[in-house]
């Protein structure tokens, strides 16, 4: 888990939109706590179906410095996949 956090932090230096998927909610919250305010990034956890469309719509308006964490059972839409860089666990 710490290796994943280190890799995410390194990618946050790129100032891109990032996403990671298939994480349990507790891991997502741990990552959010560990990387809070790192390099000015916003972190959005998608743990409900209603947040998928919100995340995509928001990503078009927010700064590029955003990490979207999709919890187990949720996937980014095609638009998000085109806009953001995936981080593989």
N, C-alpha and C positions, 0 to 999 in steps of 0.2 A: 504494500500500500504506500509506503514512504517513497519507493522508487517511482510509482505512478505520480505522486504529488510533485516530486522533483522534476519529472518530465513535463508535467503540466506547467509548472512554474517557468521552465525554460521556454516553452512555447508561448507563454504569456508575454515574454519579452518581444515577440514578433508583432504585437499589437493587432492581431487578427481576431476575427470571430472564431471561436472554438466550440466544439461539442464532443461529448463523450456519451456513450449509451450503454444500457444494460447494467446499471449499477443498483445495488440495493439502496434503499433510502438512507439507512444509517451510514453507509460509505459516502454517499453524496453529501450528507450533512457534515461529515468529518472533513471532507475535502473543502467544503464551503468555509468551515471554521479555520482550517489551516491556511487557506489562501485568501482570506478576507482582506480586501484592499490591496492585494499584491499588484503592483504596477498599475493601479487605478482600474482594475478589472471589476466588472459587475458579474455576479454569479447567479444564474437562474436555474433552480431545480424544477424539472418537469416531472411531477409525480401524480398528476391528474390529467385526464383526457382534455379537459377544458384549457389546460395550459399549453398544449401543442400549438394551436392556432395563435394564441397570445404570444408565444415565444417567436414564432415566425414573423408575425406582424411587428413586434417590438424590435426584432433584429434589423428591420429595415430603417428604423428611426434612431436607435441607440447608436452610440459610438461603436466603433469596431471592437473595442476592448470588452468583449463579453464572453463568458464561458457558460454554455448551456449544458446541464447535466440531465440526461434522460434516464429515469429510473427503469427498473425491470418492467417489461411489458409495454413500454412506450418507445416509439421511434420518431426521428425527425422526418418532416415531410420533404419532398423533393426540393422545394425551394430552399429550405435550410441547408440541405446537403450541398447545394450549389453555392450558397453564401458563406458557409463556414468550413473550417478545417476539422476533420475528425481526428480525435485522439483515440488510439486503440489501446485497450488495457493489456 
